[in-house]
Amino acid sequence: MDLMELDEPELYEAAMRNVRLRKYQVMPIWNLIESNLVQTGFRPKAVPFPGEAELSEHEIETMRIPMLVITNESMNKGAYGIVDTDLLKSISDGFESVDGSESPDLIIIPSSTNEILALPIRSISELDSELETIRAMVSEVNRTNVSLDERLSDSVYIFERETRELRIA
């Protein structure tokens, strides 16, 4: 079948079938950061020396944020997971909501063409202020650390678990 003969819904379905054939890597962001630090020769100290700065409570709390990196096996051009709603639902199902009710919706951050980031929405009441902070962070990281050819968007997305819809936040 010639793809040029497909209408938009047929083309979308063909693309989705293709995406679902792909294999993903989903890992906590801290595993990736630690791996990258070790590869560069950095070895964290188990106990700080007297006079060295220790982590603040805010830094420790930030490290507890359950942010996941979603990419492909080669960790190259793996951001296509953003359109795989089955994958995103599965990730959401893996998180428990703060109040223990049902699995949370997700904040999705298009990090680069290589990966996306996902984190559970911890509190609806704090969502607006969190989104403002995350949008600013995405914009800053894109401007300073992501090459133009790997940049996707400054937008932040919400994956609604119940409807399986992805929307710009």
N, C-alpha and C positions, 0 to 999 in steps of 0.2 A: 504494500500500500504506500502510495506517495504521500508524505506528510503535508505537502502543499495542498492536497485535496481535503484535508481535515478542517472542520470548523473549530472554533475556539474551545467549546466543551470537549470535543474529541481529542484535541491537542493537549488540553489540560490532563485528561484521563491518561493519555499515553505517557506524559511526563511523570504523573504520579506513579504509574506502574514501574517506570524506570527508577524513580527514587526509592521505591520500596524494595528493589533488588539490591540496593546498596547496603553495606554493613557500616555500622556506626561504632564509635568509641564514645562512651559517656563516663566522665570521671570528675571527681571533685577538683575544683580549681586549685586547691592547695597541693594536691598531688603533682599537678603539672608545674606549678611554681617551684616546688621543692626539687623536682627532677631537673628543671632548667638551671636552678642554682647549683646543684651538685655537678652538672655537666660543665659549668663555668669554673669549678674549683672551689666554690664557696662551701664552707663547712660550718653550720650553725653550732654555737657553743651550747652545751647542755645547761651550764649554770653561768650566769654573768659574773665577771670579776667584780670585786668591790669597786664602787664608783661608776660602773657601767650603767647605762640607762636600761631599765627594765621595761617591759611592755606595760602600757597603761591599760586600765580597764576597758576603755573604748577600743584599743587595738586588739585586745583579747576577744571582745565581743564581735568585732568585725571579722576576726578569723573564724568565728563560729557560724557565719552566714553560710548556709548550704548552697553555694553557687556551683553549678555543674558546667563543664565544658562539653559541648557536643560537636563532634567532628567525624571524619572518616578514619579508616585504618592507617592511612599514610599521613594524616594530620595536614593535608594539603588540599585546598579547594573543597573543604568538607562542610561548608555552611548550608548546603541544600537541606539539611535536617529541619530547617525552619518551616518547610512546607509539608513535612510529614506529620500530619496530625495524629496518626496512630502512635508514632514515637513520642510526641509531646504528651499525649494522654498517658502513656506508659510511665513516663518520667514523673508526671503529676501524681499518678497512682502510687509511686514510690515514696512520696512525701506524706507525712501526717500533718494535718492542719494543727495550728497552735492550740485550738480548743478541743482537739480530738474528734471532731465531727467527721467531715469528709475530706478527701484529698483537695489541696488548694489549687487555685488557678496559678499560672506562672507568669513571671516577667521574663520576656525574651529579649536579649541584647544581641544584635548582629555585630559581633566583635570584628570580624574581617571575612574575606572570602574563604578563609580556612576553617573558621569555627563560629559557633554561636554560644552564648551563655544563657543559662536558665536558672532562675531562683524562684522559690515559692513565695507567693504573696502572704506575708505573715500577719498583716493587719489591714483590713479594709479602711479603718479610720486613719491610718498613717500612710496609706497608699499615695495620695496626692503629693505629700512632701517627699516621700521616697522617690517617686517618679521624677520630680524636679531635680533632685540630687543626681539620680542616675542619668538623666538626659544631659546634664552639665558634664558629668564624668565621660559619657560616650563622646560628646562633642570634643572635649579636651583631648582624650586619648586619640581620637581620629585625627585631630589636627597635628598632634605632636608625635605619635608613635606608629601610625598605620599609613603605609604608602598609598598613594592615590589609586594604584592599580589593584590594591587589596581592600580598599574602603567600600563598604556597602551603604550605610545610612547612618545618620545621626538620630534616627527614630528609635524609640523603644516600643516594644509590642507587648500585648497581653494575650496569653493563650487562655481562653475560657474552657475549662475542662468539660463542663456539662454540655456545651454546644459544639465543642471541638472547633471553635472559630479562633482565628488569629486576627487581631486588629491593632492598629496603631493606637498607642496609649495617649 
